[in-house]
Amino acid sequence: MGKHVCIIGGNGFVGRAIAKAATEQGHTLTIACRHPERARDLRVEGARLVRADIVDGRGLDQAVTDADCVINLVGILFERGRESFEGVHVRGTEHVLDACSRHAHTPQYLHMSALGADSASPSAYARTKAKAEERVRQSKLHWTIFRPSVIYGAEDSFFNRFRKLSSFPLILPVIGGDTRFQPVWVEDVARAFVSSIGNRHTNRQTYALGGPKTYTLRQLLALFMQALGRRRLLLEIPKPVAKTMAAFAQFLPTPPLTPDQLKLLQHDNTVDGEPFPAAFGTPEALEDVLPTLVADHRAEHLQRRLDRYRRNYWKP
């Protein structure tokens, strides 16, 4: 029997994958986000759109009303304006938990954390992710916490960042090339979340989510360049230079690197033990998915160019 699921941050990269998978499983959805006008396409899937902001808590009560399960996906990779790690990850989670607690019919809560969340980490991102987890564990809800490694897919912020950087010829700069990652496909992450909806066996469990293999950042970039058909020299940037770059880049609207991210790159982002819970199936190998993502991106790019040509030049 389908559940009523509220996905907070459901218009994002991971949220859209979860929304699609949940709809296919017969669940009805409420998508809560700050800008519902940017998620109108989700109405096609039958989702109800609600304006909500976890930073100040506005709209959350309306969003979680009648929900059997609430999924909180909201997180930030860098701080800007009113969005701080503490405000989004910790106080934002508190606002969501409070809203759920005010609605007794919202017993299940699924929380997106991150691999490497650690209260002792030098990174504010990792520390606040750990603090948010602690708030979840202290709640009386039937909670489940997911800790994914780097999530990749067609609209990810990982490979697409390097796609843009590699548009320049000859050289691709690399920072933290020896840092190890265990990338997990967004569709596998979505399956783990949707499999947990209404599943009492996942209550009060914390799951690490990683792909089947680990890679250094340098190896990942080499695979990606090969899939793109681009020959680039991977040039390692010395740490002192990287620190200077991050110090200036953090003030950009969308910084490619921040001092906090530099601290994260000092530690591997891999799973200890089983990379992906067997209860959620077997994760896809990066080498099998990457060529498809590249082909899909090229097809979308070609379609956009065609649409632009038709608008500008083609007259019926």
VEXTI-54666 format. One line per 3 residues: number of its first residue (from 1); their letters; for each residue x, y, z of N, C-alpha, C. Coordinates in pm, whole numbers, m for minus. Layout:
BEGIN
NUM> a> X:Y:Z:X:Y:Z:X:Y:Z  ... .
This chain:
BEGIN
1> mgk> 85:m120:0:0:0:0:88:124:0  57:220:m89:138:340:m99:127:429:23  234:500:54:239:593:166:236:736:113 .
4> hvc> 201:828:204:213:970:172:350:1016:222  436:1056:130:575:1088:162:601:1235:136  660:1302:234:703:1441:218:854:1442:199 .
7> iig> 899:1497:86:1043:1507:59:1085:1652:71  1160:1683:174:1207:1819:195:1339:1836:119  1338:1930:25:1450:1941:m68:1432:1847:m186 .
10> gng> 1308:1816:m217:1277:1717:m320:1295:1765:m462  1326:1894:m480:1349:1946:m615:1496:1944:m655  1582:1891:m568:1725:1886:m596:1765:1762:m674 .
13> fvg> 1894:1747:m693:1951:1637:m770:1907:1501:m717  1929:1477:m589:1891:1348:m529:1740:1341:m510  1680:1452:m473:1536:1454:m447:1453:1413:m567 .
16> rai> 1493:1457:m685:1418:1421:m806:1427:1271:m834  1543:1213:m808:1559:1068:m827:1472:990:m729  1468:1037:m603:1384:972:m502:1237:990:m536 .
19> aka> 1199:1111:m580:1059:1137:m615:1013:1044:m727  1096:1027:m827:1060:940:m940:1045:795:m894  1143:747:m814:1137:609:m767:1019:586:m674 .
22> ate> 989:685:m588:878:671:m493:744:668:m566  730:752:m670:608:753:m749:585:619:m819  694:564:m872:684:435:m941:642:324:m845 .
25> qgh> 670:341:m715:631:242:m615:491:267:m559  421:367:m613:283:391:m573:264:487:m457  370:556:m415:357:653:m307:309:788:m361 .
28> tlt> 235:862:m278:196:999:m313:294:1094:m245  322:1207:m313:431:1292:m268:390:1435:m239  455:1491:m137:459:1635:m116:605:1676:m127 .
31> iac> 633:1770:m216:769:1821:m234:777:1956:m165  862:1966:m64:879:2091:9:1014:2152:m28  1011:2277:m74:1134:2344:m114:1115:2495:m106 .
34> rhp> 1224:2569:m111:1217:2714:m99:1158:2779:m224  1179:2715:m339:1133:2775:m465:1050:2672:m544  925:2650:m503:843:2550:m573:816:2584:m719 .
37> era> 830:2711:m755:809:2749:m896:915:2688:m986  1029:2649:m928:1134:2586:m1007:1116:2435:m1018  1012:2384:m956:988:2239:m956:853:2204:m1016 .
40> rdl> 802:2290:m1105:669:2267:m1161:660:2137:m1238  773:2094:m1295:771:1969:m1371:738:1850:m1284  762:1860:m1152:732:1749:m1062:582:1729:m1045 .
43> rve> 504:1831:m1077:357:1816:m1070:309:1713:m1171  386:1695:m1277:350:1595:m1378:347:1456:m1315  434:1436:m1216:438:1308:m1146:332:1297:m1038 .
46> gar> 250:1402:m1024:143:1399:m925:182:1451:m789  297:1518:m780:343:1567:m651:276:1699:m615  252:1717:m486:203:1846:m435:325:1929:m396 .
49> lvr> 329:2054:m439:442:2142:m411:407:2238:m298  498:2249:m201:477:2337:m85:602:2422:m66  583:2550:m40:696:2637:m11:735:2621:137 .
52> adi> 860:2587:160:907:2568:297:1055:2603:305  1097:2646:423:1237:2686:444:1282:2630:578  1377:2537:575:1417:2475:701:1503:2568:787 .
55> vdg> 1561:2673:727:1645:2764:805:1563:2835:911  1441:2883:875:1356:2949:975:1234:2865:1012  1216:2752:944:1107:2661:978:974:2692:914 .
58> rgl> 966:2804:840:838:2842:781:792:2742:674  665:2704:682:605:2613:584:620:2466:615  701:2431:716:726:2290:743:603:2218:798 .
61> dqa> 525:2287:883:405:2222:938:308:2186:826  290:2276:733:201:2249:620:257:2134:535  390:2130:520:453:2029:435:435:1888:491 .
64> vtd> 453:1872:621:453:1737:679:314:1689:719  213:1777:710:77:1737:746:32:1616:664  m19:1515:733:m71:1392:673:38:1301:615 .
67> adc> 165:1334:635:273:1250:581:295:1128:670  309:1013:606:347:891:679:498:883:697  569:948:607:716:944:609:768:1079:563 .
70> vin> 867:1132:634:931:1257:596:1077:1229:564  1121:1276:448:1260:1259:405:1325:1397:401  1433:1413:474:1504:1542:477:1636:1528:401 .
73> lvg> 1644:1596:285:1762:1588:200:1844:1717:200  1799:1819:271:1859:1951:257:1999:1955:318  2093:2006:240:2230:2026:287:2299:2124:195 .
76> ilf> 2407:2184:243:2485:2277:161:2631:2235:162  2701:2267:53:2843:2234:40:2932:2351:78  2876:2472:79:2951:2591:121:2854:2692:179 .
79> erg> 2905:2780:263:2823:2878:331:2811:3005:247  2691:3064:248:2671:3192:180:2548:3259:239  2558:3390:257:2445:3467:309:2391:3409:439 .
82> res> 2261:3389:441:2194:3337:561:2211:3187:575  2271:3122:477:2286:2977:480:2422:2938:537  2422:2901:664:2544:2853:729:2531:2704:753 .
85> feg> 2643:2636:774:2638:2492:804:2555:2467:929  2577:2550:1031:2503:2534:1157:2353:2559:1134  2322:2662:1058:2182:2698:1037:2107:2596:953 .
88> vhv> 2170:2543:849:2102:2448:760:2107:2307:815  2226:2259:848:2240:2119:888:2184:2091:1027  2211:2180:1123:2173:2152:1262:2036:2213:1295 .
91> rgt> 2028:2347:1290:1900:2409:1326:1791:2373:1226  1828:2358:1098:1730:2315:999:1673:2178:1030  1761:2086:1069:1715:1952:1107:1625:1959:1231 .
94> ehv> 1662:2044:1327:1579:2061:1447:1439:2111:1409  1433:2204:1314:1302:2255:1272:1217:2145:1208  1280:2062:1127:1206:1953:1062:1159:1852:1166 .
97> lda> 1246:1815:1259:1209:1717:1362:1096:1771:1450  1101:1901:1482:995:1961:1563:862:1956:1489  864:1985:1360:741:1982:1280:685:1840:1275 .
100> csr> 773:1742:1259:729:1601:1258:669:1562:1392  731:1607:1501:684:1571:1635:548:1631:1666  516:1743:1601:386:1806:1623:275:1733:1549 .
103> hah> 314:1638:1464:215:1562:1386:234:1414:1417  153:1363:1508:169:1225:1558:160:1122:1447  97:1158:1334:80:1063:1224:203:1062:1132 .
106> tpq> 311:1131:1173:435:1132:1095:540:1054:1173  529:920:1177:618:842:1263:756:816:1205  770:822:1071:896:781:1011:971:900:952 .
109> ylh> 1103:901:978:1187:1011:933:1315:953:873  1343:987:747:1464:942:678:1554:1063:657  1679:1050:699:1770:1166:703:1891:1145:614 .
112> msa> 1920:1244:531:2040:1242:447:2155:1306:523  2255:1226:555:2377:1278:617:2489:1267:514  2609:1236:557:2722:1226:465:2828:1135:524 .
115> lga> 2892:1058:439:3005:977:481:3115:1071:532  3168:1042:647:3271:1130:704:3217:1228:806  3085:1224:831:3028:1309:936:3097:1274:1068 .
118> dsa> 3154:1374:1134:3238:1347:1252:3243:1472:1337  3205:1459:1464:3203:1575:1554:3343:1627:1583  3447:1547:1555:3584:1589:1581:3657:1633:1454 .
121> sps> 3585:1640:1343:3648:1675:1216:3693:1821:1213  3803:1852:1144:3841:1993:1126:3747:2068:1033  3663:1995:959:3570:2056:864:3438:2089:932 .
124> aya> 3393:2213:917:3264:2254:973:3150:2176:908  3163:2146:780:3062:2066:710:3043:1932:779  3153:1860:802:3146:1727:863:3099:1734:1008 .
127> rtk> 3143:1838:1082:3102:1851:1222:2952:1875:1234  2899:1964:1150:2756:1995:1160:2670:1880:1109  2721:1803:1014:2649:1683:971:2638:1585:1088 .
130> aka> 2746:1572:1167:2744:1483:1283:2649:1534:1390  2648:1666:1412:2556:1724:1511:2411:1701:1470  2383:1712:1342:2248:1687:1294:2208:1542:1318 .
133> eer> 2300:1450:1293:2272:1308:1320:2236:1287:1467  2308:1355:1556:2282:1340:1699:2141:1389:1733  2099:1498:1672:1963:1548:1695:1860:1445:1649 .
136> vrq> 1887:1380:1536:1795:1279:1484:1786:1161:1580  1900:1114:1629:1902:997:1719:1832:1027:1851  1830:1153:1892:1764:1190:2017:1613:1202:2003 .
139> skl> 1562:1202:1879:1419:1219:1856:1344:1089:1887  1214:1100:1901:1129:984:1929:1069:924:1802  1111:976:1688:1060:926:1561:1126:794:1524 .
142> hwt> 1068:724:1429:1131:604:1372:1228:651:1263  1350:680:1303:1445:744:1213:1536:642:1144  1585:683:1028:1689:610:956:1785:715:898 .
145> ifr> 1914:693:914:2016:787:867:2095:721:753  2114:795:646:2195:747:534:2319:835:521  2434:767:503:2562:838:490:2627:801:357 .
148> psv> 2594:869:249:2654:834:119:2792:895:100  2872:828:18:2994:889:m34:2952:987:m143  3043:1027:m229:3008:1118:m339:2899:1055:m424 .
151> iyg> 2790:1130:m447:2679:1082:m529:2695:1137:m670  2690:1048:m768:2706:1095:m905:2582:1061:m988  2564:1135:m1096:2450:1116:m1185:2448:1228:m1287 .
154> aed> 2343:1232:m1368:2338:1327:m1479:2347:1472:m1434  2291:1505:m1320:2288:1645:m1274:2375:1667:m1151  2475:1582:m1130:2555:1593:m1007:2642:1719:m1006 .
157> sff> 2692:1752:m888:2782:1867:m874:2928:1823:m868  2952:1693:m885:3089:1640:m878:3151:1632:m1018  3104:1537:m1099:3162:1522:m1232:3133:1644:m1320 .
160> nrf> 3018:1706:m1302:2985:1821:m1385:3077:1940:m1359  3129:1949:m1236:3227:2055:m1207:3354:2034:m1289  3397:1908:m1297:3520:1879:m1373:3493:1881:m1524 .
163> rkl> 3370:1857:m1564:3335:1871:m1705:3360:2016:m1750  3318:2112:m1666:3338:2253:m1700:3485:2289:m1698  3557:2242:m1594:3701:2273:m1585:3778:2217:m1703 .
166> ssf> 3735:2101:m1752:3807:2037:m1862:3772:2095:m1997  3685:2196:m1999:3654:2260:m2127:3773:2341:m2176  3865:2374:m2083:3990:2437:m2123:4085:2329:m2174 .
169> pli> 4164:2358:m2277:4248:2255:m2339:4370:2218:m2256  4422:2099:m2283:4552:2050:m2240:4561:2008:m2093  4524:2096:m2000:4553:2070:m1858:4424:2073:m1775 .
172> lpv> 4415:1977:m1681:4307:1976:m1582:4370:1980:m1443  4353:2089:m1369:4413:2097:m1235:4347:2000:m1137  4428:1942:m1050:4379:1844:m952:4427:1885:m813 .
175> igg> 4337:1886:m717:4371:1913:m578:4330:1793:m495  4423:1737:m418:4394:1617:m339:4379:1494:m426  4466:1480:m523:4455:1370:m619:4464:1231:m560 .
178> dtr> 4527:1218:m442:4542:1086:m379:4428:1052:m283  4338:1147:m260:4223:1122:m172:4133:1018:m236  4089:921:m157:4010:811:m210:3859:835:m187 .
181> fqp> 3782:797:m289:3636:810:m285:3572:678:m325  3445:664:m291:3368:545:m326:3234:590:m386  3237:647:m506:3118:710:m563:3001:613:m575 .
184> vwv> 2881:665:m546:2761:583:m552:2661:653:m644  2598:575:m731:2503:627:m831:2378:678:m762  2326:791:m809:2209:853:m748:2088:758:m749 .
187> edv> 2077:674:m853:1964:580:m859:1973:475:m749  2095:437:m712:2113:341:m602:2078:406:m468  2116:533:m452:2081:606:m330:1929:619:m320 .
190> ara> 1865:652:m431:1718:665:m432:1652:534:m393  1706:423:m444:1648:292:m413:1657:262:m264  1770:302:m201:1786:278:m57:1681:355:23 .
193> fvs> 1659:481:m15:1560:562:55:1419:506:36  1382:478:m88:1246:433:m117:1219:295:m56  1323:209:m53:1307:77:8:1280:87:158 .
196> sig> 1317:199:218:1300:217:363:1164:273:401  1092:326:303:960:384:333:865:275:383  816:292:505:725:194:564:792:64:606 .
199> nrh> 924:59:603:998:m63:638:1047:m53:782  985:m127:872:1021:m117:1014:1160:m171:1043  1214:m253:953:1347:m311:977:1458:m207:965 .
202> tnr> 1429:m92:905:1532:12:892:1526:113:1006  1428:97:1097:1414:193:1206:1538:195:1294  1582:317:1327:1697:341:1416:1825:275:1364 .
205> qty> 1841:278:1232:1961:225:1168:2034:337:1095  2166:326:1090:2249:418:1013:2320:339:905  2302:380:780:2358:305:667:2459:390:590 .
208> alg> 2577:333:569:2673:393:477:2639:347:336  2649:437:240:2618:405:102:2738:439:14  2798:337:m43:2911:356:m134:2898:266:m254 .
211> gpk> 2971:298:m358:2973:213:m475:3058:90:m451  3066:m2:m550:3138:m128:m530:3290:m114:m527  3345:1:m574:3490:16:m581:3533:153:m527 .
214> tyt> 3659:158:m483:3716:286:m441:3816:333:m546  3831:465:m556:3920:526:m654:3986:647:m589  4108:678:m632:4164:808:m597:4094:912:m685 .
217> lrq> 4099:1037:m643:4040:1143:m724:4105:1147:m862  4235:1123:m866:4305:1124:m995:4252:1014:m1086  4226:896:m1031:4171:786:m1111:4031:819:m1161 .
220> lla> 3950:882:m1077:3815:919:m1118:3818:1018:m1235  3907:1114:m1226:3916:1214:m1332:3968:1153:m1462  4061:1059:m1450:4111:991:m1570:3999:912:m1638 .
223> lfm> 3916:844:m1560:3803:769:m1615:3703:863:m1682  3679:976:m1618:3582:1071:m1671:3632:1134:m1801  3760:1171:m1803:3816:1229:m1926:3811:1127:m2040 .
226> qal> 3836:1001:m2008:3830:895:m2110:3689:883:m2165  3588:887:m2075:3449:878:m2119:3409:998:m2205  3464:1115:m2172:3435:1235:m2249:3511:1240:m2381 .
229> grr> 3615:1157:m2391:3699:1160:m2511:3793:1280:m2512  3832:1327:m2391:3920:1443:m2381:4057:1400:m2326  4162:1444:m2391:4299:1415:m2344:4347:1537:m2265 .
232> rll> 4365:1517:m2134:4409:1625:m2048:4521:1577:m1957  4618:1663:m1936:4723:1635:m1839:4668:1672:m1701  4663:1573:m1610:4614:1597:m1474:4728:1656:m1391 .
235> lei> 4718:1785:m1363:4826:1858:m1297:4791:1881:m1150  4870:1819:m1061:4848:1831:m917:4887:1970:m869  4796:2036:m799:4822:2169:m744:4882:2154:m605 .
238> pkp> 4999:2213:m576:5059:2203:m442:4965:2259:m334  4975:2203:m214:4885:2243:m105:4888:2393:m74  5009:2455:m66:5010:2601:m37:4935:2681:m144 .
241> vak> 4952:2642:m269:4881:2711:m378:4731:2687:m367  4692:2561:m334:4550:2528:m320:4486:2608:m207  4559:2628:m97:4506:2707:14:4481:2852:m27 .
244> tma> 4574:2907:m104:4557:3044:m152:4438:3054:m247  4427:2956:m337:4314:2953:m431:4182:2947:m357  4174:2859:m256:4049:2841:m181:4013:2966:m102 .
247> afa> 4116:3034:m49:4092:3156:30:4023:3263:m53  4060:3274:m180:3998:3373:m269:3867:3320:m329  3867:3192:m368:3752:3135:m438:3627:3129:m351 .
250> qfl> 3644:3124:m218:3528:3109:m129:3432:3228:m137  3479:3340:m192:3394:3459:m200:3316:3467:m332  3339:3371:m420:3264:3367:m546:3121:3320:m521 .
253> ptp> 3026:3357:m607:2887:3312:m588:2873:3160:m579  2944:3088:m665:2948:2942:m659:3094:2900:m659  3157:2894:m542:3301:2870:m536:3337:2728:m580 .
256> plt> 3438:2713:m666:3484:2579:m704:3558:2508:m592  3605:2586:m494:3680:2530:m382:3675:2628:m266  3659:2574:m144:3661:2656:m23:3761:2598:76 .
259> pdq> 3805:2677:174:3896:2622:275:3838:2501:347  3707:2501:371:3645:2387:439:3650:2262:353  3626:2276:222:3634:2161:132:3777:2109:123 .
262> lkl> 3873:2198:135:4013:2158:134:4044:2069:255  3981:2100:368:3998:2016:488:3936:1878:466  3823:1872:398:3760:1743:369:3848:1657:279 .
265> lqh> 3919:1721:187:4004:1647:93:4127:1586:160  4151:1619:285:4263:1561:358:4232:1421:409  4107:1378:396:4066:1246:447:3992:1169:339 .
268> dnt> 4014:1037:335:3944:953:239:3794:953:267  3717:933:163:3571:931:174:3522:792:129  3555:691:208:3525:552:173:3453:483:288 .
271> vdg> 3388:372:255:3308:297:352:3393:191:420  3381:182:552:3444:73:626:3351:m48:621  3399:m159:569:3316:m280:562:3230:m284:438 .
274> epf> 3107:m333:453:3016:m351:340:2987:m217:274  3016:m202:143:3000:m72:78:2855:m28:62  2764:m125:46:2623:m93:21:2540:m203:86 .
277> paa> 2441:m165:169:2363:m267:240:2295:m366:144  2314:m493:168:2258:m596:81:2105:m588:74  2044:m537:180:1897:m527:183:1844:m433:75 .
280> fgt> 1929:m344:25:1886:m248:m76:1934:m285:m217  1990:m404:m232:2033:m448:m364:2182:m428:m387  2222:m440:m512:2363:m427:m550:2385:m298:m625 .
283> pea> 2483:m216:m583:2505:m88:m651:2572:m108:m787  2543:m20:m879:2601:m26:m1013:2747:19:m1010  2827:m38:m1099:2967:1:m1111:2978:132:m1188 .
286> led> 3067:218:m1144:3088:347:m1209:3121:331:m1357  3206:234:m1389:3248:214:m1529:3131:181:m1620  3025:120:m1564:2908:85:m1645:2814:204:m1665 .
289> vlp> 2809:293:m1567:2714:405:m1571:2771:526:m1643  2900:552:m1624:2962:675:m1674:2941:699:m1824  2964:599:m1911:2943:623:m2055:2800:664:m2087 .
292> tlv> 2703:607:m2014:2562:643:m2037:2536:787:m1997  2595:831:m1885:2576:969:m1840:2634:1067:m1942  2751:1034:m1995:2814:1121:m2094:2729:1129:m2220 .
295> adh> 2679:1014:m2266:2595:1010:m2387:2466:1088:m2366  2404:1073:m2249:2280:1145:m2220:2304:1296:m2218  2418:1336:m2157:2451:1479:m2150:2470:1536:m2289 .
298> rae> 2538:1462:m2378:2559:1509:m2515:2427:1523:m2589  2337:1426:m2568:2206:1432:m2634:2126:1553:m2586  2131:1581:m2454:2060:1696:m2399:2120:1826:m2452 .
301> hlq> 2255:1830:m2460:2323:1949:m2510:2285:1976:m2655  2280:1870:m2735:2242:1884:m2876:2098:1931:m2888  2010:1878:m2803:1869:1918:m2808:1854:2066:m2771 .
304> rrl> 1930:2112:m2672:1924:2253:m2633:1971:2343:m2747  2077:2301:m2817:2127:2380:m2929:2024:2385:m3042  1958:2272:m3064:1854:2267:m3168:1738:2358:m3134 .
307> dry> 1697:2352:m3006:1586:2437:m2961:1621:2585:m2975  1748:2619:m2941:1791:2758:m2952:1793:2802:m3098  1838:2715:m3187:1842:2746:m3331:1700:2770:m3384 .
310> rrn> 1608:2684:m3342:1470:2699:m3389:1409:2831:m3342  1438:2866:m3215:1383:2991:m3163:1438:3112:m3237  1568:3107:m3269:1635:3224:m3325:1623:3236:m3479 .
313> ywk> 1618:3120:m3548:1632:3127:m3694:1516:3064:m3773  1451:2968:m3711:1351:2895:m3789:1218:2965:m3780  1163:3004:m3894:1033:3070:m3899:936:2986:m3980 .
316> p> 825:2942:m3924:730:2858:m3996:660:2937:m4108 .
